[in-house]
């Protein structure tokens, strides 16, 4: 059973999310929050698997809310549990079109997924399930918009990071450039003359080294670190 915390400033929206999610046999809503401070508190108390939150959640900076939720320390599980520790919740953010800069910052803060707020009920429930497993969910349209937004940054205007390009091998840099160019694993394998499984291994290593959870975060890193320059 996947537990969910719903965060939205409108009571009617929270009720709608609760009814939708609770109607699924494998999902349960363990709490609701109307603002960022309450979301952080309930997330720490209830330890849900997933936090579904509106990108415009009031009460505290939305990016800081995501950061506090996703970077909370892991807690030991009760004896007999299948897992030794309980990790921080995964955050699925609902965002409006045009909030691409917010999406970029939220991904860096630890958000696992994004859906546009006009997503269908089936899309939302599917995204909750996917995010709960540790995978990332970002709608194709938002992914393209996010990459375009990063590409349009002023040349030379990049974000300071704890991990830099020096952490990557030369081959990993080649693979990262290809990922930032939008190539699939199969295309990268063909162009670099390596096996697809090797590409997958390189991508996994890159994500681990830079602290990213999804390919789109690696794309952001490639541009912000200066490895790939905006056209």
VEXDREN-730219 format. One record per residue: residue number from 1; chain; x, y, z of N, C-alpha, C in turn. Coordinates in Angstrom, 3 decimals, decimal comma, padded with zeros to 6 digits. Example, Ala and Ser with C-alpha at 12.3 -4.5 7.8 and 13.67 -1.06 7.14 Angstrom:
// residues 2
  seq  mol        nx        ny        nz       cax       cay       caz        cx        cy        cz
    1    A   013,190  -005,690   007,800   012,300  -004,500   007,800   013,200  -003,300   007,800
    2    A   012,850  -002,250   007,080   013,670  -001,060   007,140   012,900   000,030   007,870
***
This chain:
// residues 231
  seq  mol        nx        ny        nz       cax       cay       caz        cx        cy        cz
    1    A   000,847  -001,197   000,000   000,000   000,000   000,000   000,880   001,243   000,000
    2    A   000,623   002,151  -000,935   001,390   003,392  -001,047   000,665   004,512  -000,299
    3    A   001,351   005,124   000,655   000,745   006,204   001,443   001,064   007,557   000,828
    4    A   000,090   008,454   000,866   000,209   009,742   000,187  -000,201   010,880   001,120
    5    A   000,576   011,963   001,091   000,217   013,206   001,755  -000,162   014,208   000,679
    6    A  -001,327   014,821   000,789  -001,820   015,778  -000,199  -001,588   017,189   000,311
    7    A  -000,986   018,031  -000,526  -000,687   019,416  -000,142  -001,285   020,365  -001,173
    8    A  -002,240   021,171  -000,725  -002,876   022,166  -001,606  -003,545   023,210  -000,727
    9    A  -003,524   024,460  -001,170  -004,087   025,514  -000,330  -005,602   025,600  -000,414
   10    A  -006,220   024,902  -001,357  -007,672   024,950  -001,517  -008,298   023,658  -000,982
   11    A  -009,213   023,807  -000,036  -009,822   022,650   000,604  -010,566   021,756  -000,388
   12    A  -011,234   022,352  -001,362  -011,986   021,575  -002,339  -011,051   020,719  -003,190
   13    A  -009,895   021,280  -003,540  -008,915   020,522  -004,316  -008,358   019,366  -003,484
   14    A  -008,084   019,628  -002,206  -007,570   018,563  -001,350  -008,576   017,423  -001,242
   15    A  -009,854   017,793  -001,102  -010,907   016,775  -001,016  -010,960   015,959  -002,298
   16    A  -010,849   016,652  -003,438  -010,874   015,949  -004,715  -009,719   014,964  -004,850
   17    A  -008,521   015,398  -004,464  -007,365   014,512  -004,523  -007,546   013,313  -003,585
   18    A  -008,051   013,598  -002,373  -008,248   012,520  -001,396  -009,229   011,486  -001,933
   19    A  -010,342   011,917  -002,476  -011,343   010,993  -002,991  -010,795   010,174  -004,153
   20    A  -010,052   010,844  -005,035  -009,491   010,154  -006,200  -008,474   009,097  -005,778
   21    A  -007,550   009,496  -004,917  -006,479   008,585  -004,529  -006,983   007,466  -003,627
   22    A  -007,870   007,803  -002,694  -008,385   006,805  -001,761  -009,237   005,745  -002,458
   23    A  -009,761   006,084  -003,631  -010,577   005,128  -004,387  -009,732   004,031  -005,037
   24    A  -008,406   004,233  -005,060  -007,512   003,226  -005,648  -007,174   002,170  -004,592
   25    A  -007,231   000,895  -004,958  -007,018  -000,159  -003,964  -005,609  -000,210  -003,384
   26    A  -004,639   000,369  -004,094  -003,246   000,303  -003,638  -002,724   001,634  -003,110
   27    A  -003,604   002,645  -002,975  -003,192   003,957  -002,489  -004,012   004,347  -001,270
   28    A  -003,387   005,041  -000,339  -004,108   005,537   000,830  -003,602   006,933   001,183
   29    A  -004,509   007,836   001,497  -004,150   009,209   001,866  -004,039   009,271   003,383
   30    A  -002,845   009,590   003,877  -002,610   009,588   005,323  -002,718   010,976   005,945
   31    A  -002,824   012,009   005,110  -002,935   013,342   005,662  -003,064   014,407   004,594
   32    A  -003,399   015,627   005,036  -003,541   016,775   004,154  -002,838   017,969   004,772
   33    A  -002,321   018,843   003,920  -001,692   020,078   004,383  -002,109   021,207   003,453
   34    A  -002,296   022,395   004,025  -002,722   023,540   003,228  -001,574   024,486   002,902
   35    A  -000,399   024,247   003,494   000,732   025,135   003,261   002,056   024,430   003,461
   36    A   003,144   025,134   003,130   004,462   024,547   003,169   004,927   024,111   004,541
   37    A   004,745   024,973   005,556   005,193   024,624   006,899   004,483   023,369   007,413
   38    A   003,177   023,325   007,181   002,398   022,167   007,618   002,808   020,919   006,837
   39    A   003,127   021,092   005,558   003,550   019,965   004,728   004,844   019,354   005,254
   40    A   005,790   020,204   005,620   007,066   019,716   006,156   006,842   018,983   007,473
   41    A   006,003   019,551   008,333   005,745   018,940   009,641   005,064   017,582   009,490
   42    A   004,002   017,531   008,692   003,272   016,277   008,527   004,100   015,228   007,795
   43    A   004,928   015,685   006,880   005,796   014,749   006,175   006,746   014,060   007,147
   44    A   007,272   014,833   008,102   008,183   014,269   009,099   007,444   013,350   010,072
   45    A   006,195   013,692   010,404   005,440   012,900   011,375   004,868   011,623   010,759
   46    A   004,312   011,757   009,560   003,587   010,643   008,949   004,458   009,778   008,050
   47    A   005,545   010,331   007,544   006,445   009,616   006,647   005,685   008,910   005,509
   48    A   004,941   009,674   004,704   004,251   009,065   003,566   005,264   008,632   002,499
   49    A   004,825   007,749   001,627   005,694   007,343   000,520   005,812   008,458  -000,507
   50    A   004,711   009,176  -000,732   004,667   010,222  -001,752   003,962   011,459  -001,203
   51    A   004,490   012,626  -001,531   003,825   013,897  -001,239   003,394   014,501  -002,566
   52    A   002,098   014,649  -002,744   001,556   015,304  -003,939   001,278   016,743  -003,562
   53    A   001,994   017,683  -004,168   001,844   019,074  -003,760   001,712   020,013  -004,946
   54    A   000,910   021,025  -004,740   000,748   022,070  -005,740   001,994   022,952  -005,731
   55    A   002,480   023,307  -006,912   003,713   024,090  -007,021   003,581   025,465  -006,389
   56    A   002,358   025,947  -006,249   002,150   027,291  -005,702   001,763   027,252  -004,223
   57    A   002,112   026,169  -003,542   001,760   026,020  -002,123   002,274   027,203  -001,308
   58    A   001,400   027,892  -000,563   001,819   029,043   000,234   002,393   028,633   001,592
   59    A   002,854   029,614   002,348   003,310   029,361   003,706   004,803   029,354   003,836
   60    A   005,502   028,925   002,824   006,958   028,976   002,773   007,341   028,812   001,326
   61    A   008,580   029,100   001,006   009,039   028,948  -000,366   008,851   027,505  -000,819
   62    A   008,202   027,322  -001,993   007,911   025,976  -002,470   009,154   025,138  -002,675
   63    A   010,215   025,747  -003,172   011,469   025,026  -003,389   012,045   024,564  -002,056
   64    A   011,991   025,438  -001,063   012,499   025,079   000,262   011,659   023,976   000,888
   65    A   010,354   023,990   000,631   009,486   022,932   001,128   009,906   021,589   000,554
   66    A   010,129   021,549  -000,752   010,557   020,305  -001,399   011,892   019,851  -000,835
   67    A   012,814   020,793  -000,656   014,141   020,457  -000,149   014,052   019,854   001,255
   68    A   013,231   020,445   002,112   013,112   019,947   003,486   012,464   018,567   003,529
   69    A   011,490   018,346   002,666   010,802   017,057   002,653   011,712   015,956   002,128
   70    A   012,372   016,206   001,010   013,154   015,153   000,358   014,512   014,913   000,999
   71    A   014,992   015,875   001,793   016,311   015,716   002,398   016,244   015,453   003,898
   72    A   015,070   015,091   004,359   014,943   014,701   005,768   015,720   013,417   005,993
   73    A   016,293   013,223   007,166   017,072   012,007   007,419   016,201   010,755   007,385
   74    A   016,792   009,653   006,941   016,090   008,373   006,952   015,899   007,924   008,394
   75    A   014,811   007,203   008,631   014,506   006,728   009,981   014,527   005,203   010,022
   76    A   014,939   004,616   011,152   014,919   003,154   011,262   013,487   002,637   011,270
   77    A   013,281   001,498   010,633   011,972   000,866   010,607   011,769   000,003   011,855
   78    A   010,522  -000,235   012,238   010,260  -001,147   013,362   010,809  -002,537   013,063
   79    A   011,152  -003,266   014,074   011,686  -004,614   013,881   010,680  -005,482   013,137
   80    A   011,205  -006,272   012,213   010,336  -007,140   011,425   009,902  -006,519   010,115
   81    A   010,235  -005,238   009,894   009,850  -004,584   008,652   010,707  -005,105   007,512
   82    A   010,147  -005,039   006,295   010,877  -005,519   005,124   012,063  -004,630   004,808
   83    A   011,992  -003,345   005,188   013,088  -002,412   004,931   013,767  -002,018   006,234
   84    A   015,093  -001,874   006,174   015,846  -001,518   007,373   015,598  -000,082   007,786
   85    A   015,430   000,804   006,795   015,183   002,219   007,077   014,024   002,712   006,225
   86    A   013,419   003,794   006,672   012,343   004,430   005,900   012,897   005,722   005,341
   87    A   012,973   005,790   004,018   013,557   006,943   003,355   012,577   008,119   003,317
   88    A   013,088   009,323   003,064   012,198   010,484   002,955   011,179   010,284   001,833
   89    A   010,054   010,978   001,899   009,031   010,839   000,860   009,532   011,327  -000,501
   90    A   008,909   010,802  -001,536   009,119   011,305  -002,891   008,096   012,424  -003,128
   91    A   008,507   013,466  -003,835   007,607   014,589  -004,088   007,166   014,591  -005,548
   92    A   005,860   014,610  -005,742   005,266   014,778  -007,067   004,602   016,139  -007,079
   93    A   005,109   017,055  -007,900   004,607   018,432  -007,927   003,669   018,632  -009,109
   94    A   002,592   019,343  -008,861   001,659   019,730  -009,913   001,951   021,184  -010,273
   95    A   002,190   021,448  -011,534   002,620   022,782  -011,941   001,824   023,271  -013,145
   96    A   001,739   024,564  -013,281   001,074   025,168  -014,428   002,064   025,346  -015,562
   97    A   001,551   025,408  -016,776   002,411   025,718  -017,908   003,016   027,102  -017,689
   98    A   004,288   027,244  -018,023   004,948   028,531  -017,858   005,787   028,627  -016,609
   99    A   005,786   027,572  -015,752   006,596   027,579  -014,536   007,875   026,765  -014,736
  100    A   008,494   026,896  -015,917   009,663   026,080  -016,253   010,846   026,383  -015,342
  101    A   011,033   027,655  -014,973   012,137   028,004  -014,090   011,932   027,360  -012,726
  102    A   010,704   027,339  -012,260   010,389   026,684  -010,989   010,691   025,193  -011,086
  103    A   010,318   024,576  -012,208   010,539   023,142  -012,373   012,016   022,806  -012,284
  104    A   012,851   023,600  -012,906   014,296   023,375  -012,860   014,812   023,437  -011,429
  105    A   014,399   024,456  -010,697   014,849   024,603  -009,308   014,302   023,481  -008,428
  106    A   013,072   023,080  -008,668   012,460   022,026  -007,862   013,140   020,684  -008,090
  107    A   013,553   020,416  -009,321   014,280   019,182  -009,599   015,598   019,157  -008,842
  108    A   016,279   020,287  -008,809   017,534   020,353  -008,065   017,282   020,174  -006,569
  109    A   016,123   020,627  -006,108   015,792   020,507  -004,688   015,414   019,087  -004,297
  110    A   015,094   018,244  -005,287   014,798   016,851  -004,976   013,456   016,322  -005,433
  111    A   012,665   017,137  -006,138   011,375   016,652  -006,627   011,597   015,461  -007,552
  112    A   010,758   014,463  -007,427   010,893   013,264  -008,232   010,090   013,331  -009,516
  113    A   009,028   014,145  -009,511   008,198   014,183  -010,704   007,389   015,447  -010,824
  114    A   006,925   015,701  -012,042   006,090   016,857  -012,337   004,957   016,452  -013,247
  115    A   003,779   016,981  -012,951   002,635   016,858  -013,846   002,028   018,244  -014,013
  116    A   001,540   018,528  -015,197   000,776   019,755  -015,365  -000,533   019,613  -014,602
  117    A  -001,028   020,721  -014,071  -002,201   020,624  -013,202  -003,504   020,342  -013,947
  118    A  -003,416   020,170  -015,269  -004,597   019,741  -016,019  -004,502   018,257  -016,380
  119    A  -003,632   017,522  -015,674  -003,490   016,082  -015,910  -004,795   015,362  -015,609
  120    A  -005,017   014,242  -016,269  -006,223   013,456  -016,036  -006,080   012,664  -014,735
  121    A  -007,184   012,202  -014,165  -007,107   011,374  -012,956  -006,221   010,140  -013,142
  122    A  -006,327   009,490  -014,299  -005,504   008,311  -014,556  -004,020   008,675  -014,598
  123    A  -003,696   009,824  -015,169  -002,303   010,253  -015,227  -001,759   010,525  -013,824
  124    A  -002,587   011,121  -012,988  -002,150   011,429  -011,625  -001,909   010,162  -010,816
  125    A  -002,858   009,228  -010,832  -002,686   008,005  -010,052  -001,509   007,183  -010,568
  126    A  -001,329   007,154  -011,884  -000,192   006,420  -012,449   001,119   007,067  -012,017
  127    A   001,159   008,405  -012,003   002,380   009,119  -011,617   002,725   008,861  -010,156
  128    A   001,712   008,814  -009,288   001,955   008,531  -007,869   002,600   007,159  -007,716
  129    A   002,091   006,185  -008,435   002,640   004,829  -008,340   004,088   004,784  -008,829
  130    A   004,350   005,464  -009,936   005,697   005,446  -010,504   006,681   006,143  -009,572
  131    A   006,294   007,304  -009,072   007,177   008,054  -008,173   007,451   007,259  -006,898
  132    A   006,462   006,543  -006,420   006,624   005,759  -005,198   007,693   004,683  -005,343
  133    A   007,908   004,197  -006,555   008,920   003,157  -006,785   010,324   003,743  -006,893
  134    A   010,424   005,069  -006,950   011,728   005,703  -007,075   012,041   006,182  -008,472
  135    A   011,146   005,941  -009,419   011,349   006,421  -010,778   010,854   007,854  -010,893
  136    A   011,225   008,501  -011,989   010,845   009,896  -012,206   009,701   009,994  -013,205
  137    A   008,862   010,993  -013,007   007,751   011,247  -013,915   007,760   012,724  -014,286
  138    A   007,964   012,998  -015,554   007,892   014,373  -016,050   007,224   014,318  -017,410
  139    A   006,161   015,060  -017,594   005,435   015,019  -018,851   006,336   015,475  -019,989
  140    A   006,198   014,867  -021,180   007,069   015,226  -022,307   007,081   016,718  -022,625
  141    A   005,904   017,342  -022,589   005,846   018,767  -022,895   006,633   019,598  -021,898
  142    A   006,540   019,242  -020,624   007,266   019,976  -019,595   008,763   019,708  -019,698
  143    A   009,141   018,478  -020,066   010,553   018,165  -020,250   011,158   019,035  -021,331
  144    A   010,469   019,142  -022,461   010,977   019,974  -023,561   011,079   021,425  -023,141
  145    A   010,061   021,917  -022,449   010,073   023,309  -022,006   011,203   023,562  -021,014
  146    A   011,443   022,581  -020,127   012,491   022,725  -019,126   013,864   022,782  -019,790
  147    A   014,098   021,877  -020,734   015,388   021,872  -021,438   015,572   023,166  -022,215
  148    A   014,512   023,635  -022,867   014,601   024,901  -023,605   014,928   026,058  -022,670
  149    A   014,316   026,046  -021,475   014,564   027,121  -020,518   016,021   027,126  -020,070
  150    A   016,598   025,937  -019,854   018,000   025,850  -019,444   018,903   026,299  -020,571
  151    A   018,573   025,928  -021,798   019,394   026,291  -022,942   019,431   027,798  -023,166
  152    A   018,373   028,472  -022,729   018,284   029,913  -022,967   018,959   030,742  -021,892
  153    A   019,621   030,080  -020,933   020,357   030,842  -019,929   021,471   031,641  -020,598
  154    A   021,836   032,749  -019,960   022,919   033,561  -020,498   024,212   032,758  -020,501
  155    A   024,991   032,804  -021,609   026,265   032,092  -021,649   027,134   032,506  -020,468
  156    A   027,720   031,507  -019,833   028,618   031,795  -018,710   027,900   031,972  -017,393
  157    A   026,566   031,916  -017,426   025,807   032,110  -016,182   025,375   030,741  -015,662
  158    A   026,222   030,108  -014,874   025,962   028,760  -014,425   025,938   028,697  -012,902
  159    A   025,299   027,667  -012,403   025,074   027,524  -010,967   026,269   026,844  -010,293
  160    A   026,643   027,366  -009,130   027,702   026,729  -008,355   027,176   025,409  -007,789
  161    A   027,950   024,343  -007,930   027,534   023,029  -007,465   028,594   022,400  -006,593
  162    A   028,138   021,548  -005,664   029,085   020,848  -004,811   029,898   019,839  -005,618
  163    A   029,288   019,247  -006,632   029,957   018,275  -007,492   030,128   018,893  -008,864
  164    A   031,355   018,863  -009,390   031,632   019,448  -010,692   031,955   018,393  -011,728
  165    A   032,342   018,860  -012,897   032,647   017,959  -013,996   033,828   017,053  -013,696
  166    A   034,696   017,474  -012,784   035,873   016,670  -012,464   035,493   015,314  -011,858
  167    A   034,260   015,196  -011,390   033,814   013,923  -010,817   033,512   012,886  -011,892
  168    A   033,388   013,331  -013,149   033,032   012,432  -014,243   034,259   012,040  -015,056
  169    A   034,243   010,804  -015,533   035,309   010,355  -016,428   035,078   010,974  -017,803
  170    A   036,078   010,865  -018,674   035,943   011,428  -020,021   034,793   010,776  -020,770
  171    A   034,669   009,462  -020,637   033,580   008,768  -021,325   032,228   009,180  -020,757
  172    A   032,148   009,362  -019,441   030,893   009,802  -018,840   030,515   011,188  -019,326
  173    A   031,495   012,037  -019,547   031,205   013,364  -020,095   030,659   013,251  -021,506
  174    A   031,234   012,349  -022,297   030,738   012,136  -023,663   029,278   011,693  -023,637
  175    A   028,984   010,781  -022,727   027,618   010,277  -022,618   026,678   011,379  -022,145
  176    A   027,129   012,196  -021,199   026,292   013,274  -020,691   025,988   014,303  -021,773
  177    A   026,974   014,617  -022,606   026,743   015,534  -023,729   025,662   014,958  -024,645
  178    A   025,740   013,661  -024,902   024,752   013,013  -025,765   023,366   013,037  -025,129
  179    A   023,297   012,787  -023,813   022,017   012,842  -023,108   021,423   014,245  -023,211
  180    A   022,266   015,272  -023,011   021,800   016,659  -023,079   021,370   017,046  -024,487
  181    A   021,844   016,293  -025,477   021,453   016,547  -026,863   020,152   015,858  -027,220
  182    A   019,612   015,093  -026,250   018,326   014,448  -026,464   018,406   013,070  -027,076
  183    A   019,591   012,470  -027,121   019,732   011,146  -027,719   019,219   010,076  -026,769
  184    A   018,664   009,016  -027,325   018,249   007,859  -026,538   019,470   006,994  -026,250
  185    A   019,317   006,018  -025,372   020,434   005,120  -025,066   020,904   004,378  -026,316
  186    A   019,957   003,960  -027,149   020,312   003,240  -028,372   021,109   004,140  -029,322
  187    A   020,693   005,389  -029,433   021,407   006,326  -030,310   022,802   006,620  -029,773
  188    A   022,916   006,772  -028,457   024,226   007,023  -027,851   025,146   005,836  -028,090
  189    A   024,615   004,630  -027,927   025,416   003,421  -028,135   025,940   003,356  -029,566
  190    A   025,067   003,663  -030,529   025,466   003,596  -031,935   026,512   004,657  -032,269
  191    A   026,338   005,864  -031,753   027,245   006,965  -032,097   028,575   006,855  -031,386
  192    A   028,592   006,260  -030,199   029,848   006,126  -029,452   030,457   004,738  -029,594
  193    A   029,789   003,875  -030,368   030,278   002,517  -030,632   030,486   001,726  -029,338
  194    A   029,486   001,773  -028,470   029,509   000,994  -027,241   028,167   000,280  -027,103
  195    A   028,120  -000,691  -026,221   026,890  -001,471  -026,039   025,827  -000,655  -025,310
  196    A   024,542  -000,865  -025,621   023,468  -000,158  -024,911   023,525  -000,375  -023,398
  197    A   023,920  -001,580  -022,974   024,023  -001,826  -021,537   025,128  -000,981  -020,908
  198    A   026,180  -000,718  -021,680   027,262   000,140  -021,198   026,778   001,569  -021,058
  199    A   025,968   002,015  -022,025   025,396   003,357  -021,947   024,543   003,483  -020,698
  200    A   023,711   002,483  -020,457   022,843   002,508  -019,286   023,661   002,578  -018,005
  201    A   024,760   001,846  -017,982   025,637   001,861  -016,807   026,266   003,238  -016,618
  202    A   026,710   003,861  -017,729   027,309   005,190  -017,652   026,286   006,209  -017,137
  203    A   025,064   006,144  -017,663   024,027   007,082  -017,251   023,741   006,918  -015,760
  204    A   023,664   005,670  -015,301   023,428   005,416  -013,883   024,560   005,981  -013,032
  205    A   025,799   005,803  -013,477   026,944   006,335  -012,738   026,919   007,859  -012,696
  206    A   026,544   008,469  -013,820   026,479   009,932  -013,889   025,447   010,461  -012,901
  207    A   024,261   009,858  -012,915   023,202   010,301  -012,003   023,645   010,172  -010,551
  208    A   024,320   009,061  -010,243   024,788   008,862  -008,876   025,831   009,878  -008,458
  209    A   026,764   010,194  -009,354   027,845   011,110  -009,016   027,361   012,546  -008,826
  210    A   026,399   012,963  -009,645   025,954   014,354  -009,565   024,736   014,509  -008,646
  211    A   024,281   013,400  -008,067   023,153   013,470  -007,147   021,829   013,713  -007,836
  212    A   021,703   013,226  -009,077   020,464   013,413  -009,842   019,610   012,160  -009,765
  213    A   018,319   012,337  -009,991   017,395   011,214  -009,932   016,806   010,870  -011,288
  214    A   016,991   011,735  -012,264   016,402   011,504  -013,567   017,266   012,153  -014,643
  215    A   017,072   011,715  -015,885   017,881   012,214  -017,001   017,718   013,716  -017,178
  216    A   016,507   014,221  -016,943   016,299   015,648  -017,145   017,144   016,462  -016,172
  217    A   017,386   015,930  -014,974   018,267   016,618  -014,026   019,705   016,596  -014,526
  218    A   020,082   015,516  -015,196   021,422   015,442  -015,778   021,578   016,468  -016,900
  219    A   020,500   016,693  -017,643   020,530   017,709  -018,705   020,748   019,089  -018,096
  220    A   020,030   019,379  -017,019   020,199   020,657  -016,329   021,648   020,810  -015,863
  221    A   022,204   019,743  -015,280   023,593   019,770  -014,806   024,548   020,054  -015,959
  222    A   024,323   019,413  -017,104   025,222   019,580  -018,254   025,300   021,033  -018,697
  223    A   024,159   021,718  -018,698   024,147   023,121  -019,121   024,674   024,035  -018,027
  224    A   024,262   023,777  -016,791   024,664   024,678  -015,705   026,144   024,544  -015,356
  225    A   026,733   023,384  -015,626   028,145   023,187  -015,340   029,035   023,702  -016,468
  226    A   028,416   024,032  -017,608   029,189   024,528  -018,731   029,675   023,454  -019,680
  227    A   029,357   022,177  -019,414   029,769   021,112  -020,318   029,114   021,291  -021,686
  228    A   027,858   021,717  -021,663   027,143   022,009  -022,903   026,740   023,458  -022,846
  229    A   027,017   024,181  -023,916   026,711   025,610  -023,964   025,425   025,863  -024,718
  230    A   024,609   026,824  -024,276   023,384   027,152  -025,020   023,717   027,576  -026,437
  231    A   022,892   027,124  -027,358   023,139   027,474  -028,773   022,940   028,958  -028,982
***
